[in-house]
Amino acid sequence: MSGFSSINWLIPKTLNEAVAAMEEHRGEALLYAGGTYVHEQRERGALLKIKAIVDLEGLGLDTIENGGDSIKAGAMVTLNKVIGSDAFRAAGFEALVQAAYATGPDQIKNAATLGGAVACWVPVIDIVPVLMSLRAKAVVQVARESRTIEVGDLLNGPEKTLLGKTALISGFLLPRPAPGSRSQFKKFRRSASDWAVVNASASIRSDGAGRCVDAKLVVGARADGYFSLPRTEQFLIGKQIDGKALAAVPGIVSTELTLTDHFTASADYKRSLCGFLLRDAIAGAAKIDVSQARDAKGVDRHG
Amino acid sequence: MFRKQGMRKGSTVMVEISLDVNGEEQSVSAELSEPLLTALRDRLHLLGAKRGCDHGGCGACTVLIDGEARYSCMTPLAKCQGKRIVTIEGLAADGPLDPLQENFARYDAAQCGYCTSGMILMAKALLHKMPHPSENEVRWHLAGNLCRCTGYRKIVQAVVETGKNSK
């Protein structure tokens, strides 16, 4: 494989062995999960310093376990395994399955993993905003200790996480959604197997009267990253989610985002798309026909 | 820890790798990071899987690994050991054509043919998990395989018809 100088391929059998391998080759080792993004990094010469690959396949991190309060998904769970998982068919996790389904073609979904999606921090991967909106925590192995960290707190800019060079994500804890919770994911892309230009994930909980009692909203924008939207969340909480509330969402979202121009879309266009995609995701989660928002607003150029 | 280290040849580390390709055990001497596509084409001389974009975008290199469609251009040999690899050469072997192959011929679902082996193997994986896909489902699942000649209509038709005729 061109792009590497010379490689030792290491296949640890335990997490401690994997961390030890990372420590031994500090800064010159690459954790290898599904490998779908490694290929791109290699092609543009970003891996020339790498001397060892630490292959995570032998660690048994590819299971989805139903716990009491949460579901534990291993870092090596592939996106197609997420789609086929009974555990994630439960109400509240809809967005995760939708995002996995929307991520590239089958050949990619058969290889790409949950852990890899977070660890490579590419803006904009579909799984990441969903994990954030579901308040997922990453289980991180640091030295001989295991810690849990909010997924959003791990991210530190393109291809950078706060994991450090000798830590690895072993899995994710996804809190079981409370009754009345639903989530939806939306994506705007230029072609069927393309990366998103922007994406949006809404996780909301409504009371029996249809009033929003909890919301976690996250958008992703190509080249910019992932953004929680606390102002929009506060706007929704306590409100009846109807056409009027939905119609106000794009405007509030646009006040929360500062984005940059990208060849796929200008900053203004991305900001606008984020607002309308999030509105549609909220409508889907609330089981509201989004045309109600259009009626409330009058003309909707983007809907 | 299992360390795969072998003979250093120049700046590369070569190891003996055993692969199950089309039901036969094959041995190649290569780097573990070498793409499966390179080993198939350049070492085992199985030319059915095609080199197109070489970065997981066109699907011409699609093979089946343990029954799942994968891009062989971005699958290192290290990930192939102990797994069953099927290329287009293994689909019919010396027996009758696979129904997908028959329908690709019947519906003229190929022009230059460069994408055909990847298309057929992707369709094979699809029909295994979804025996009777609709046209839209076929289009969605074949989205990772590009064809620059046919306009897709005949390819989709061939896959849908194969599904309709399967038990």
Interface residues (C-beta under 8 A of the other chain):
Chain A: M1 F4 S5 S6 I7 N8 W9 L10 I11 P12 K13 E17 A20 A21 G35 T36 H39 E40 E43 I53 D55 E57 G58 N80 G104 P105 D106 Q107 I108 N110 A111 A192 S193
Chain B: M1 F2 R3 K4 Q5 R8 S11 T12 V13 E31 L32 S33 E34 P35 H55 G56 G57 G59 T62 E68 A69 R70 Y71 C73 M74 T75 P76 A78 K79 M122 A125 L126 W140 H141 A143 G144 N145
